């Protein structure tokens, strides 16, 4: 059996925390920022966690994460 390939686009977007959860960055930060409040933009800078329903899919496309 050959080695599994990692989806490179996903590898750039997700990383693993110390406890084994999958960390992600938040969306809606690239443009149309004038109508978003400062508080909202500040909270979008923080990282989030992948939902437990989506985590198995992410683990499948990132076999060596």
Order of alpha helices (4+ residues) and beta strands (2+ residues): alpha-beta-beta-alpha-beta-alpha
